[in-house]
Amino acid sequence: MVLAFKSDIAKYVALAAAVAELAVVLVAFSGFATNADVQYAFSMPWMPEWGISFSLGMDGISMMLVFLAAILMPSIILSAFNNEKKFPAVFYALMLLMQSGLMGVFLAQDGFLFYFFWEIALIPIYFLASIWGSERKIPVTTKFFIYTIFGSLFMLLSILYLYLHTGDTPSAAISDLYRAGRSLGHLEQTYVFLGLFAAFAIKMPLFPFHTWQPDTYTEAPTPATMLLSGIMLKMGVYGLIRWLLPVVPWAVNEWTPIIIVLSVIGIIYGSIIAIRQRDIKRLVAYSSFAHVGLMGAAIFSLEIEGLQGAIIQMVAHGINVVGLFHAVQIIRTRVGRTLDISDLGGITQSSPSLTVYFMLVLLGSVALPLTNGFPGEFLMLKGVFMYNPILGVVAGLTIILGAVYMLRLFQSTMFGPKTEATQNFAKLTFSEGMAFFPLASLVLLMGFFPNIFLSITEPAAKALLTDVVSAVSNSLTLKP
Amino acid sequence: MLSIVLLSFFGIVNLFLGFQKNKNILLPAAFIFTLIVFAANLVDFNQPIDVFGEFNTGMLTIDKITVGFTAIILVANLLVILLADKYILGKQSQPAEYFSILMLSTVGAIMMVSYDHLLILFLGVETLSIPMYVLAGAEKRNLRSNEAALKYFLMGAFATGFLLFGVALVYGATGAFSLAGIKEACSAAEQSPLLILGLGFLLVGMLFKVSAAPFHFWTPDVYQGAPTLFTAFMSTVVKTAGFAAIYRLLSSGFGPIVPTWSIALAVIAVVTLLIGNLIAITQTSFKRTMAYSSISHAGYMLIAIVAMNGFSQEAILYYSAAYTFATIAAFAVQHVVEQHHERDDFEIFHGVGKTNPFLALVGTVAMLSLAGIPLTGGFIGKLMVFTSAYQSGFGWLLIVAVLMSTVSMYYYLRLPIAMLLKKTVTEEKISVSPGASIVLWICLIGTVVLGLFPNLFTSLF
């Protein structure tokens, strides 16, 4: 965490911090053993009488997400370099603060610590979006804040409920909370489930809790949007995996059909609206919403392919969406104002490098084989298909629809004749190119060698899933 | 006990200090006196000193919890004194009186948290309230202030009437004024209607003081009309003392007959939460918003009282501490900005983020704490209240509490939005007196420490 520094050097300090963090994470990544254990654990009692400890640790799944957050931060910070901001020191400080909150969420092994970091991540993003946002920022960010808090508070009640059911000496450690959840009766499991689900569904967002998302993503300054869609959204998905599925198995089993249907609706709905979008930033926002629906459906399919797909897609989607928003940002700032898709064109003539980068992340987003999106989408669709073939096919439409809006976006902005707005499109600056470079490389790396990543998450994902599946079947034999 | 004696003494000394020419020593004197009493209070923590010796008739008890509540009250007193400087010295013709009134009022509050005898409760309530009526009307030439004082006085006197009547009825039913005696009477098999009625009147009187619905109607006008400084005192000291007193009453005195009053209080808590939060949304004045916010916090604290288990007292203590820091910070910000602009709607806060970033930071943290966001003391306080409610099976109350917390975000966010996101017309920096700065720092640090390290305090009790 970095405190406010003097304005001109602030961004470099922030970048240095982000890179340092990435270095640490890469070391951890390379030293990671491919088994299901929680590694690099750190635990310190925080409120011992209440059984709450400051305990962190990561297994394969957390490792991937920590990796994602670490690798995206430098790019996100770099993307903000060129734009004039007021109070830059505070801006970068808030971004780094947010990163800490996000890391904490992925690493927390204690229920209250998880909630703590969850809310801590919300505060910087609220200020980032509201102070540096565009015209409609006040009503939009207020709605965002209240909607999210609504979900989070119900999550708090669920966690509290579990905590108080962990036995005579309550403890908030994750394994104890799992045990508590599974010991609950059917009705109680449903309550806890709904509370937890509310928070995650709103955060991701899943249909129909998504109404805050398009506005907030569009009005927020693009680095904030990158944080939101690149990493914060994964908090919700991670929450489903780590804090919902293993906790209340009976309720999960009961509600799976509804949730999968809602997710699939979200995919189609989001994609269709994305096709209709004329504002390029809003288009990418809706595409993000569509992709997240597939992740939700895949997780609830309770198949290992679905889960692995969702995890790797989290990383891939994070990379792609940050790249997409970066491209969108570059176009918007060059052109000077928010423009309709039809008013743009011919950018490739002025900036071939932008074209290449944009195309790479876009193809990743469309899930072309050999890009990072492909393993994820393929595995997820397999998972949903195994749950229900019809839903699998409907969900598979996302690939087609995704191609439609993405390629249309690309074609109308990049190709064709230059328009009045794109007459003087400057080339990419060094920092902008640098922001793109790691993202684009990962698109290809993950596309060609997905196993590097899949093998890390596989043991943990398998362990979690077998645990969940057996808990589900156990709970079905129990009385209500 | 030591604190009560010392504080009364110093209060009177302060009054006499007003006779001499140099007005500048009044604030430091008041501050030092209160600090001495604070230290004396802490001395009482492990081994209460029996000041009265053979005169002690057991009407007061001092134990760790009492010392805790007294500490919170004294801190509030200290902070308000620090904030006062220019205000009291500048405007008032007899400044020493105001410092003394603050201190003597606090004596009443301390009596309210450590009583063992209903008459001491009554004495404490009166000693706390009557000076507050005076303080509410401190701006003699301001119509609003006069209105506030009159309303507070009339409603308060009415409430005290109820209180006294309740005491009389309880005495009639149990033959005892002391809490121990009442407890014995309650443990008996049959409860006479007289006792229940007496308890009802007692509660009505007390609930008036802490502005629980439906006895809250005086709060917005009084909080808005009174000078901000004294509103800060009102909303923290009176509430803390009031809830400590209610808890004592219900746990020590009427403990055995819990089921009788818990549902009624639960309903009151729900109504209070609803009214406090929903009406706060429509307010255009920050002080009035804070008034309704204090009503809603009364609702949360009532939940802890309704729960009435071993954890509740700690929860109320912690909640009061967090609430005190946050509220005083908020009113301090209001006070500083108000002095500059001489108005009290939200517009005076526009652009403060740019001219006085520290002020904006403290204001924002205060609002976050009142809203119950993690990292602040307010969150831990709410957590403790929620936990105690769950443990006593009042989970349904929590659904209301959580929904209302969500609603409250809307009006708590108004201050940060006004300070950070809205533009100001002028660019002049608002001058913050050193006293006010110290207060802001203490509240900020207090809120964050309470939010991150609850262990430091809960392990004491």
Interface residues (C-beta under 8 A of the other chain):
Chain A: W46 M47 P48 E49 W50 Y115 F116 E119 I120 L122 I123 F127 S130 I131 K137 I138 T142 F145 I146 I149 F150 L153 F154 L156 L157 L160 Y161 L164
Chain B: L368 I373 P374 L375 F379 L383 F386 T387 Y390 Q391 G395 L398 I399 V402 S405 T406 M409 Y410 L413 I417 L420 L421 P454 N455 T458 S459
